[in-house]
Amino acid sequence: MTSRSGIYNKLEKCFETSSRSPTDAIANAHYKRDLKTAAGDENVETVKQLTWADLKFQAKNDIS
């Protein structure tokens, strides 16, 4: 159990020192996982969908 609590403490420290909110950091991690999984499965349509949405919404955020 000590190992697990040590991991949780390290994760919490990452969130405290990050410039992103915990919600944004988790969403980004899920995005990267989904993209990596789709690429590994050679699922071209999912990769296109994920990267297209990223480009579209990133452009809107850069304008603001």
Rosetta blueprint (number, residue, H / E / L):
1 M L
2 T H
3 S H
4 R H
5 S H
6 G H
7 I H
8 Y H
9 N H
10 K H
11 L H
12 E H
13 K H
14 C H
15 F H
16 E H
17 T H
18 S L
19 S L
20 R L
21 S L
22 P H
23 T H
24 D H
25 A H
26 I H
27 A H
28 N H
29 A H
30 H H
31 Y H
32 K H
33 R H
34 D H
35 L H
36 K H
37 T H
38 A H
39 A H
40 G H
41 D L
42 E L
43 N L
44 V H
45 E H
46 T H
47 V H
48 K H
49 Q H
50 L H
51 T H
52 W H
53 A H
54 D H
55 L H
56 K H
57 F H
58 Q H
59 A H
60 K H
61 N H
62 D H
63 I H
64 S L
